[in-house]
Amino acid sequence: MEINLLRHITFSRAVNAIKIISSFQLSKFLRKPIIWGMPISYSIEPTNHCNLQCPECPSGLGTLTRPLGLLKTDDFKKLIDEISDTGFYIQLFFQGEPYINKNLPDMINYAQEKNMYVSISTNGHFVNENNVDLVLDNAPDKLIFSVDGLDEESYQMYRVGGTFEQADKGLKSLINRKKERGLKNPFIEFQFIVMKQNEHQIDDVRKYCKDVGVDKLVFKTMQISSYENAVKFLPTNKKYRRYTLDDHSFKIKNEIKNHCFALWRTSVITWDGRVVPCCFDKDASNEIGIINGRAFGDVWKSEKYINFRKQVLSSRKSVSMCTNCTEGLKVNIFEIEQ
């Protein structure tokens, strides 16, 4: 079982969740932003450095205009102290490769001491047979391995700068050692983005994951930001796409409605304390505020955040990042728990 939510639900967290859900529904009805609680979940960025240069990732490509850096442990702990009474789910990743930050184990442990569920997504290149016990001794509740090809040709076409061999060895080392030690954590999810160069491997991926022993396999559609990359990477089978292509342009299949639960249930905090509305704002272009020296709660209920929610409730299409958003769109093609 991936998540035992009951283990992380306290009375105060349950009350907060009810407040957030009900205030969102009321906001949709009144077309007016009402906030009665704090986020249920958070994405917190350990670093925006990355060892790979994936063509659709601004971090790997070096196109981020915001500074590169590492989240400090003290800043992380201060934030967790503030939000742990109401929030219970932490995605300890945003842009970049989380394991580049050497203080990641301390962050994982601190959040878990507060009974928060911690999820991390990695490309697997910082997990190997030499450090696998360190990773397991400080394991998140869920560890997502993002591997988008089962051979070097398909893998390296997108995961530029990495190798399937290295990701494969890291994954197998982790699972084998986890079994040897009889550990429950981390729950290991294998994530495979379906693209033109790998769509023929879907059955092979199923067999690979069963043989290796991952806990869950997820096939996902690909996010793109340019027509050129759409032509290059989107799979031939249209059911594996989240976009339609027409006349040298692309459009997400999702109907963009004037509401978004993400602006109530979650928030994203970059390594240097910038608060942004959601994970589609990779370059913090819609920065709401900075929490360094300021309580997150003050930013969460600030006039700037309220005005952003108001804009989404009235004209979501006018927010550029929302035009590529998957809120309400099924992006996981298949999910298989082993």
WORA-V784847 format. One record per pair of residues at least 12 apart in sequence whose C-alpha atoms are under 10 Angstrom apart, sorted by the first residue. I is the first residue (numbers start at 1). J is the second residue. If there is no record, write none. Layout:
i = {I/I}
j = {J/J}
//
This chain:
i = {1/1/1/1/1/2/2/2/2/2/2/2/2/2/3/3/3/3/4/5/5/5/7/7/7/8/8/8/8/8/8/8/8/9/9/9/9/9/10/10/10/10/10/11/11/12/12/12/12/13/13/13/13/13/13/13/13/13/14/14/14/14/15/15/16/16/16/16/16/16/16/16/17/17/17/17/17/17/17/17/17/18/18/18/19/19/19/19/20/20/20/20/20/20/20/20/20/20/20/21/21/21/21/21/21/21/22/22/22/22/23/23/23/23/24/24/24/24/24/24/24/24/25/25/27/27/27/27/27/28/28/28/28/28/28/29/29/30/31/31/31/31/31/31/31/31/32/32/32/32/32/32/32/33/33/33/33/33/33/33/33/33/33/33/33/34/34/34/34/34/35/35/35/35/35/36/36/37/37/37/37/37/37/37/38/38/38/38/38/38/38/38/38/38/38/38/39/39/39/39/39/39/39/39/39/39/39/39/39/40/40/40/40/40/40/40/40/40/40/40/40/41/41/41/41/41/41/41/41/41/41/41/41/41/41/41/41/42/42/42/42/42/42/42/42/42/42/42/42/42/42/42/43/43/43/43/43/43/43/43/43/43/43/43/43/43/43/43/43/44/44/44/44/44/44/44/44/44/44/44/44/44/44/44/44/45/45/45/45/45/45/45/45/45/45/45/45/45/45/45/45/45/45/45/45/46/46/46/46/46/46/46/46/46/46/46/46/46/46/46/46/46/46/46/46/46/46/46/46/47/47/47/47/47/47/47/47/47/47/47/47/47/47/47/47/47/47/47/47/48/48/48/48/48/48/48/48/48/48/48/48/48/48/48/48/48/48/48/48/48/49/49/49/49/49/49/49/49/49/49/49/49/50/50/50/50/50/50/50/50/50/51/51/51/51/51/51/51/51/51/51/52/52/52/52/52/52/52/52/52/52/52/53/53/53/53/53/53/54/54/54/54/54/54/54/55/55/55/55/55/55/55/55/56/56/56/56/56/56/56/56/56/57/57/57/57/57/57/58/58/58/58/59/59/59/59/59/59/60/60/60/60/60/60/61/63/64/64/64/64/65/65/65/65/66/66/66/66/66/66/67/67/67/68/68/68/69/69/69/69/69/70/70/70/70/70/70/70/70/71/71/71/71/71/71/71/71/71/71/72/72/72/72/72/72/73/73/73/73/73/73/73/73/74/75/75/75/75/75/75/76/76/76/76/76/76/76/77/77/77/77/78/78/78/79/79/79/79/79/79/79/80/80/80/80/80/81/81/81/82/82/82/83/83/83/83/84/84/84/84/85/85/85/87/87/87/87/87/88/88/88/88/88/88/88/89/89/89/89/89/89/89/90/90/90/90/90/90/90/90/90/90/90/91/91/91/91/91/91/91/91/92/92/92/92/92/92/92/92/92/92/92/93/93/93/93/93/93/93/93/93/93/94/94/94/94/94/94/94/94/94/94/94/95/95/95/95/95/96/96/96/97/97/97/97/97/97/97/98/98/98/98/98/99/99/99/99/99/99/99/99/99/100/100/100/104/104/104/104/105/105/105/105/105/105/105/106/107/107/108/108/108/108/108/109/109/109/109/111/112/112/112/112/116/117/117/117/118/118/118/118/118/118/119/119/119/119/119/119/119/119/120/120/120/120/120/120/120/120/120/121/121/121/121/121/121/121/121/122/122/122/122/122/122/122/123/123/123/123/123/123/123/123/123/123/123/123/123/123/124/124/124/124/124/124/124/124/124/124/124/124/124/124/124/125/125/125/125/125/125/125/125/125/125/125/126/126/126/127/127/127/127/127/127/127/127/127/128/128/128/128/128/128/128/128/128/129/129/129/129/129/129/129/129/130/130/131/131/131/132/132/132/132/132/132/132/132/133/133/133/133/133/135/135/136/136/136/136/136/136/136/136/136/137/137/137/138/138/139/139/139/139/139/140/140/140/140/141/141/141/141/141/142/142/142/142/142/142/143/143/143/143/143/143/144/144/144/144/144/144/144/144/144/145/145/145/145/145/145/145/145/145/145/145/146/146/146/146/146/146/146/146/147/147/147/147/147/147/147/147/147/147/147/148/148/148/148/148/148/148/148/148/148/148/148/148/148/149/149/149/149/149/149/149/149/149/149/149/149/150/150/150/150/150/150/150/150/150/150/150/150/151/151/151/151/151/151/152/152/153/153/154/154/154/154/154/154/155/155/155/157/157/157/158/158/158/168/171/171/171/171/171/172/172/172/173/174/174/175/175/175/175/175/175/176/176/179/186/187/187/187/188/188/188/188/188/189/189/189/189/189/189/189/189/189/189/190/190/190/190/190/190/190/190/190/190/190/191/191/191/191/191/191/191/192/192/192/192/192/192/192/192/192/193/193/193/193/193/193/193/193/193/193/194/194/194/194/194/194/194/194/194/194/194/194/195/195/195/195/195/195/195/195/195/195/195/195/196/196/196/196/196/196/196/196/196/197/197/197/197/197/198/198/199/199/199/199/199/200/200/200/202/205/205/206/206/206/206/209/209/210/210/213/214/214/215/215/215/216/216/216/216/217/217/217/217/217/218/218/218/218/218/218/218/219/219/219/219/219/219/219/220/220/220/220/220/220/220/220/220/221/221/221/221/221/221/221/221/221/221/221/221/222/222/222/222/222/222/222/222/223/223/223/223/223/223/223/223/224/224/224/224/224/225/225/226/226/226/227/227/227/227/227/227/227/228/228/228/230/230/230/230/230/230/231/231/231/231/239/240/240/240/241/241/241/242/242/242/242/242/242/242/243/250/251/251/252/252/252/252/252/253/253/253/253/253/254/254/254/254/254/254/254/254/255/255/255/255/255/255/256/256/256/256/256/256/256/256/256/256/256/257/257/257/257/257/257/257/257/257/258/258/258/258/258/258/258/258/258/259/259/259/259/259/259/259/259/259/260/260/260/260/260/260/260/260/261/261/262/262/262/262/263/263/263/263/263/263/263/263/263/264/264/264/266/266/267/267/267/268/268/268/268/268/269/269/269/269/269/269/270/270/270/270/270/270/272/272/272/273/273/273/273/273/273/273/274/274/274/274/274/274/274/274/275/275/275/275/275/275/275/275/275/276/276/276/276/276/277/277/277/277/278/278/278/279/279/280/280/280/280/280/280/281/281/281/282/285/286/286/286/286/286/286/287/287/288/288/288/288/288/288/288/288/289/289/289}
j = {187/215/216/337/338/141/142/186/187/188/189/215/216/337/117/141/142/187/117/88/89/117/115/116/117/87/88/89/112/114/115/116/117/86/87/88/115/116/85/86/87/88/115/85/86/84/85/86/87/37/38/39/40/84/85/86/87/88/40/86/87/88/37/86/36/37/38/39/40/85/86/87/36/37/38/39/40/86/87/264/265/36/37/40/35/36/37/38/34/35/36/37/38/39/40/261/264/265/266/35/36/37/40/261/264/265/34/35/36/37/35/36/37/264/36/259/260/261/262/263/264/265/259/261/259/264/309/310/313/258/259/260/261/313/314/259/313/313/258/259/309/310/311/312/313/314/306/307/309/310/311/313/314/259/263/264/305/306/307/308/309/310/311/312/313/264/301/306/309/310/263/264/300/301/306/264/301/86/87/264/265/297/300/301/83/85/86/87/264/265/266/267/296/297/300/301/83/86/87/88/89/262/263/264/265/266/267/297/300/83/84/86/87/88/89/90/262/264/265/266/267/83/84/86/87/88/89/90/91/116/117/262/264/265/266/267/268/83/87/88/89/90/91/92/93/118/265/266/267/268/269/278/89/90/91/92/93/94/118/119/120/266/267/268/269/270/276/278/279/71/76/79/90/91/92/93/94/95/267/268/269/270/271/273/275/69/70/71/76/91/92/93/94/95/96/97/98/101/268/269/270/271/272/273/274/69/70/71/72/73/76/92/93/94/95/96/97/98/99/100/101/102/103/104/107/269/270/271/272/59/68/69/70/71/72/92/93/94/95/96/97/98/99/100/101/104/270/271/272/60/62/64/66/67/68/69/70/71/93/94/95/96/97/98/100/101/270/271/272/282/62/67/68/69/70/95/96/97/98/99/100/101/62/68/95/96/97/98/99/100/123/96/97/100/123/125/126/159/160/161/162/96/97/123/125/156/158/159/160/161/162/163/156/158/159/160/161/162/156/157/158/159/160/161/162/157/158/159/160/224/225/229/233/158/159/222/223/224/225/226/229/233/95/96/223/224/225/282/95/96/282/283/94/95/96/97/282/283/95/96/97/159/160/161/160/283/95/282/283/284/282/283/284/285/270/272/282/283/284/285/271/272/283/96/271/272/96/101/270/271/272/98/100/101/102/103/270/271/272/98/101/102/103/104/107/270/271/272/273/101/103/104/107/271/272/101/102/103/104/105/106/107/110/107/271/272/273/291/292/293/106/107/110/111/269/271/273/106/107/110/111/292/293/295/269/273/291/292/294/295/296/107/110/111/114/116/110/111/114/295/296/297/114/295/296/297/111/114/115/116/114/115/116/115/116/117/265/266/111/112/114/115/116/117/118/111/115/116/117/118/119/266/108/111/112/116/117/118/119/120/140/141/266/117/118/119/120/121/140/142/268/104/107/108/111/117/118/119/120/121/140/269/118/119/120/121/122/268/269/270/271/279/120/121/268/269/270/271/278/279/280/281/282/270/271/279/282/283/121/122/123/120/121/122/123/124/125/126/120/121/122/123/126/120/121/122/123/124/125/126/127/135/122/125/126/135/138/139/140/134/135/136/137/138/139/140/138/138/140/120/138/139/140/141/137/138/139/140/140/138/139/140/141/141/140/141/142/139/140/141/142/143/186/139/140/141/142/143/144/186/187/139/140/141/142/143/144/145/186/188/142/143/144/145/146/189/190/191/143/144/145/146/147/167/191/144/145/146/147/148/159/162/163/164/166/167/170/171/191/143/144/145/146/147/162/163/164/166/167/168/169/170/171/174/145/162/163/164/165/166/167/168/169/170/171/166/167/170/166/167/168/169/170/171/172/173/174/166/167/168/169/170/171/172/173/174/169/170/171/172/173/174/176/177/170/173/170/173/174/170/171/173/174/175/176/177/178/173/174/177/178/181/174/186/174/175/177/178/181/183/184/185/186/183/185/186/185/186/183/184/185/186/187/185/186/187/188/184/185/186/187/188/185/186/187/188/189/215/185/186/187/188/189/190/186/187/188/189/190/191/216/217/218/167/168/170/171/188/189/190/191/192/214/217/159/167/189/190/191/192/193/218/159/163/164/167/168/171/190/191/192/193/205/164/190/191/192/193/194/195/197/198/199/201/205/219/220/163/164/192/193/194/195/197/198/199/201/202/205/163/164/165/167/168/192/198/201/202/204/205/208/163/164/165/168/198/201/164/165/197/198/195/196/197/198/199/201/167/197/198/197/198/233/195/197/233/212/188/190/212/213/214/212/213/214/212/186/188/187/188/212/213/214/215/212/213/213/215/214/215/216/213/214/215/216/217/209/214/215/216/217/218/335/336/337/338/205/209/213/214/215/216/217/218/219/335/336/216/217/218/219/220/332/335/205/217/218/219/220/221/222/332/334/218/219/220/221/222/223/240/331/332/333/219/220/221/222/233/234/235/237/240/241/332/333/220/221/222/230/232/233/234/235/236/237/240/241/230/231/232/233/234/235/236/237/240/232/233/234/235/236/233/235/234/235/236/237/240/235/236/237/219/217/219/218/219/336/338/336/338/337/338/338/337/338/336/337/338/335/336/337/338/334/335/336/337/338/331/332/333/334/335/336/337/240/331/332/333/334/335/336/240/241/242/330/331/332/333/334/335/234/235/239/240/241/242/243/330/331/332/333/334/234/235/240/241/242/243/331/332/241/242/243/252/324/325/326/331/242/243/250/252/324/250/324/248/249/250/245/246/247/248/249/250/251/248/249/250/243/244/245/248/249/250/245/248/249/250/333/331/332/333/253/331/333/254/324/326/329/330/331/333/324/324/323/324/323/324/325/326/329/324/325/326/329/330/323/324/325/326/327/328/329/330/323/325/326/327/328/329/315/316/317/322/323/324/325/326/327/328/329/312/313/314/315/316/317/322/327/328/309/310/311/312/313/314/315/316/317/309/310/311/312/313/314/315/316/327/309/312/313/316/322/325/327/328/327/328/277/278/279/327/276/277/278/300/305/306/308/309/312/277/300/309/278/279/279/296/300/280/281/282/284/287/284/287/289/290/291/296/282/283/284/287/290/291/290/291/292/289/290/291/292/293/294/296/286/287/288/289/290/291/292/299/287/288/289/290/291/296/299/300/305/288/289/290/300/305/300/305/308/309/321/322/325/321/325/321/322/323/324/325/326/320/321/322/321/321/304/305/308/319/320/321/304/305/300/302/303/304/305/306/307/308/302/304/305}
//
